[in-house]
Amino acid sequence: MLIANKTLKIAIVGYGAMGKSIEKVAERNNIEVTDIFDINSPIEHYKSYNFDVAIDFSSPAAIMDNIKILTNLNKNIVIGTTGWYQKIDEVRNYCEKAGNGIIWASNFSVGMQIFFKLIKEASKAIDKLDSYDIFVNEIHHNNKIDSPSGTANMIANIILENNSRKKTIITETLNRKISSEELHISSNRGGSVVGTHTVFLDSTEDMLELKHIAKNRDGFAEGAILAAKWIFNKKGFYNFSDLF
């Protein structure tokens, strides 16, 4: 991929299923993968860092250390790892002090960005319609280590921002009657499901379902590569939604 007469070079941080998918999609897009970092080849053990943008799909346990190392190296970062959002202000500060570029998302699927917009409009549409309740379900494979998914949390926050009747997100199993102000996210883990997210809008008369089904990981990888192209040579802290 030529950008201003320079070939974009990326590093992959985390070489699980997503890391391998990014490698495949990068090759398809003629983007050079110069480095692959994982638990056996950690970033800090390298002496030469010949890449422009790092794409991180590591783990919640590793992501903060990775961000610190990469920002100290003044490398731009695409963050696809979830489970760190409670430290988002800290990460933004790292980015601002280092003067590098970071773009993050709970989900790098382009289709999911469209899904987010649909959820926003649906949440607004039923805001004054007390007969409609709204709730969320997400399903993922049995190897996913966080619950609910980062995407489900993002969906829930979109709903809270656009529907005044919902005030609090509830993620645990309920053994009581749910309050009308509580937004429930339910999670299922099993099999090899890549990712399914459903928003239900339910009344006594009918039910609407907004659903996004990921068919494979290539869609996330394509989005991450798109984000890497976009953040190349940029400074600042961005979300993937800023592209749309």
C-alpha positions as CSV (number, residue, x, y, z in Angstrom):
1,M,0.0,0.0,0.0
2,L,1.7,3.2,-1.2
3,I,1.0,6.3,0.9
4,A,2.7,9.5,-0.3
5,N,5.3,7.4,-2.1
6,K,6.0,5.4,1.1
7,T,5.0,1.8,1.6
8,L,3.0,1.4,4.8
9,K,4.7,-1.0,7.2
10,I,2.7,-2.6,10.1
11,A,3.5,-4.6,13.2
12,I,1.0,-7.2,14.5
13,V,0.7,-7.3,18.3
14,G,-0.9,-10.5,19.4
15,Y,-0.8,-13.5,17.0
16,G,-4.0,-15.3,17.8
17,A,-6.9,-15.8,15.4
18,M,-7.2,-12.0,14.8
19,G,-3.5,-11.5,14.3
20,K,-3.3,-14.3,11.7
21,S,-6.3,-12.8,9.9
22,I,-4.7,-9.3,9.9
23,E,-1.5,-10.9,8.4
24,K,-3.6,-12.5,5.6
25,V,-5.5,-9.3,4.8
26,A,-2.4,-7.2,4.9
27,E,-0.7,-9.5,2.3
28,R,-3.9,-9.2,0.2
29,N,-3.6,-5.4,0.4
30,N,0.2,-5.4,-0.4
31,I,1.0,-4.1,3.0
32,E,4.3,-5.2,4.6
33,V,4.2,-6.9,8.0
34,T,7.6,-6.2,9.4
35,D,7.1,-7.5,12.9
36,I,4.9,-9.9,14.8
37,F,4.9,-9.6,18.6
38,D,3.3,-12.1,21.0
39,I,3.8,-13.7,24.4
40,N,6.9,-15.5,23.0
41,S,8.3,-12.5,21.2
42,P,7.4,-9.4,23.4
43,I,7.8,-5.9,22.0
44,E,10.3,-4.8,24.7
45,H,12.8,-7.5,23.7
46,Y,13.3,-6.0,20.2
47,K,16.1,-3.5,19.4
48,S,14.8,-2.4,16.0
49,Y,11.3,-1.3,15.2
50,N,10.9,-1.0,11.5
51,F,7.2,-0.3,11.2
52,D,4.9,2.7,11.0
53,V,1.7,1.4,12.7
54,A,1.2,-1.3,15.2
55,I,-2.1,-3.2,15.2
56,D,-2.9,-4.6,18.7
57,F,-5.2,-7.5,19.2
58,S,-3.4,-8.9,22.2
59,S,-5.2,-9.3,25.5
60,P,-6.7,-7.1,28.3
61,A,-3.8,-8.1,30.5
62,A,-1.2,-7.0,28.1
63,I,-2.7,-4.0,26.3
64,M,-1.7,-1.3,28.8
65,D,1.9,-2.3,28.8
66,N,1.9,-2.5,25.0
67,I,0.4,1.0,24.7
68,K,3.1,2.4,27.1
69,I,5.9,0.8,25.1
70,L,4.5,1.8,21.7
71,T,3.8,5.4,22.7
72,N,7.3,5.7,24.1
73,L,8.6,4.5,20.8
74,N,6.4,7.2,19.2
75,K,4.6,4.6,17.1
76,N,1.0,5.0,15.9
77,I,-1.4,2.3,17.1
78,V,-4.6,0.6,16.1
79,I,-6.2,-0.9,19.2
80,G,-8.6,-3.7,18.7
81,T,-8.1,-5.3,22.1
82,T,-11.0,-4.8,24.5
83,G,-11.2,-4.8,28.3
84,W,-9.2,-1.5,28.9
85,Y,-11.9,1.2,28.5
86,Q,-11.9,2.1,32.1
87,K,-8.4,3.5,31.5
88,I,-9.3,5.4,28.3
89,D,-8.3,8.8,29.8
90,E,-5.0,7.4,30.8
91,V,-4.4,6.1,27.3
92,R,-5.5,9.5,25.8
93,N,-2.9,11.2,28.0
94,Y,-0.1,8.8,26.8
95,C,-1.1,9.7,23.3
96,E,-1.1,13.4,23.8
97,K,2.2,13.4,25.7
98,A,3.9,11.2,23.1
99,G,2.4,13.2,20.2
100,N,1.6,10.0,18.3
101,G,-1.7,8.7,16.8
102,I,-4.0,6.1,18.3
103,I,-7.3,4.8,16.8
104,W,-9.3,2.3,18.8
105,A,-12.6,0.5,18.5
106,S,-14.5,-2.2,20.3
107,N,-15.3,-3.6,16.8
108,F,-13.4,-2.8,13.5
109,S,-16.1,-4.2,11.3
110,V,-17.3,-1.6,8.8
111,G,-20.8,-3.2,9.0
112,M,-20.8,-2.8,12.8
113,Q,-20.2,1.0,12.4
114,I,-23.4,1.1,10.3
115,F,-25.1,-1.1,12.9
116,F,-24.1,1.5,15.6
117,K,-25.8,4.2,13.6
118,L,-29.0,2.2,13.3
119,I,-29.1,1.5,17.0
120,K,-28.7,5.2,17.7
121,E,-31.7,6.1,15.5
122,A,-33.8,3.3,16.9
123,S,-33.0,4.3,20.5
124,K,-34.1,7.9,19.7
125,A,-37.2,6.7,18.0
126,I,-38.6,4.8,21.0
127,D,-37.4,7.4,23.6
128,K,-40.9,8.7,24.2
129,L,-42.7,5.4,23.4
130,D,-43.0,3.9,26.9
131,S,-44.6,0.8,25.4
132,Y,-41.2,-0.3,23.9
133,D,-38.5,-1.7,26.0
134,I,-34.9,-2.2,24.7
135,F,-32.3,-4.8,25.6
136,V,-29.2,-6.4,24.2
137,N,-27.8,-9.9,23.7
138,E,-24.4,-11.0,22.4
139,I,-23.0,-14.4,21.5
140,H,-19.4,-15.4,21.1
141,H,-17.2,-18.5,20.8
142,N,-16.1,-20.4,23.8
143,N,-12.5,-19.0,23.8
144,K,-13.5,-15.4,24.3
145,I,-12.2,-14.3,27.7
146,D,-14.3,-11.2,28.5
147,S,-18.0,-10.9,29.0
148,P,-20.0,-8.9,28.0
149,S,-18.1,-8.1,24.8
150,G,-16.6,-4.7,24.3
151,T,-19.0,-4.2,21.4
152,A,-22.0,-5.0,23.6
153,N,-20.8,-2.4,26.0
154,M,-20.4,0.1,23.2
155,I,-24.0,-0.7,22.0
156,A,-25.3,-0.2,25.5
157,N,-23.6,3.2,25.9
158,I,-25.1,4.3,22.5
159,I,-28.5,3.3,23.8
160,L,-28.0,5.2,27.1
161,E,-26.9,8.3,25.2
162,N,-29.9,8.3,23.0
163,N,-32.7,7.0,25.2
164,S,-33.5,9.0,28.3
165,R,-35.5,6.1,29.9
166,K,-32.5,3.9,30.3
167,K,-30.0,5.0,33.0
168,T,-27.9,2.0,34.1
169,I,-26.3,-1.0,32.3
170,I,-26.8,-4.4,34.0
171,T,-24.6,-7.3,32.8
172,E,-25.0,-9.9,35.5
173,T,-27.7,-12.6,35.7
174,L,-30.8,-11.2,37.4
175,N,-32.6,-12.9,40.2
176,R,-35.1,-10.1,40.6
177,K,-37.5,-8.0,38.6
178,I,-35.6,-5.6,36.3
179,S,-36.2,-1.9,36.7
180,S,-37.5,0.0,33.7
181,E,-34.4,2.3,33.9
182,E,-32.0,-0.7,33.7
183,L,-30.6,-1.8,30.3
184,H,-29.8,-5.5,30.4
185,I,-27.0,-7.1,28.4
186,S,-27.1,-10.9,28.3
187,S,-24.1,-12.9,27.1
188,N,-23.7,-16.5,25.7
189,R,-20.5,-18.3,25.2
190,G,-20.2,-21.5,23.1
191,G,-19.1,-23.2,19.9
192,S,-17.2,-21.2,17.3
193,V,-19.5,-18.2,16.9
194,V,-17.4,-15.3,15.6
195,G,-19.8,-12.7,17.0
196,T,-23.5,-12.0,17.0
197,H,-25.0,-8.9,18.6
198,T,-28.8,-8.3,18.8
199,V,-30.8,-5.3,20.0
200,F,-34.4,-6.0,20.9
201,L,-37.1,-3.4,20.8
202,D,-40.1,-5.1,22.4
203,S,-43.7,-4.0,23.0
204,T,-46.9,-6.0,23.7
205,E,-47.9,-5.6,20.1
206,D,-44.6,-6.5,18.3
207,M,-40.9,-6.9,18.5
208,L,-38.1,-5.5,16.3
209,E,-34.7,-7.1,16.2
210,L,-31.6,-5.3,15.0
211,K,-28.9,-7.9,14.5
212,H,-25.3,-7.9,13.3
213,I,-23.7,-11.3,12.5
214,A,-20.0,-11.5,11.9
215,K,-19.4,-14.3,9.3
216,N,-15.6,-14.4,9.8
217,R,-12.7,-12.4,11.2
218,D,-11.7,-11.0,7.9
219,G,-14.2,-8.2,8.2
220,F,-12.6,-7.1,11.5
221,A,-9.1,-7.4,9.9
222,E,-10.1,-5.3,6.8
223,G,-11.4,-2.6,9.2
224,A,-8.2,-2.7,11.2
225,I,-6.1,-2.3,8.0
226,L,-8.3,0.6,6.9
227,A,-7.7,2.2,10.3
228,A,-4.0,1.7,10.0
229,K,-4.0,3.4,6.6
230,W,-6.0,6.3,8.1
231,I,-3.9,6.8,11.3
232,F,-0.6,6.7,9.3
233,N,1.2,10.0,9.9
234,K,-1.7,11.4,12.0
235,K,-1.5,12.6,15.5
236,G,-4.3,12.4,18.1
237,F,-6.7,10.0,19.8
238,Y,-9.5,8.7,17.6
239,N,-12.3,6.2,17.5
240,F,-12.9,4.1,14.4
241,S,-16.3,5.8,14.1
242,D,-14.5,9.0,13.2
243,L,-13.9,7.6,9.8
244,F,-17.6,7.4,9.0
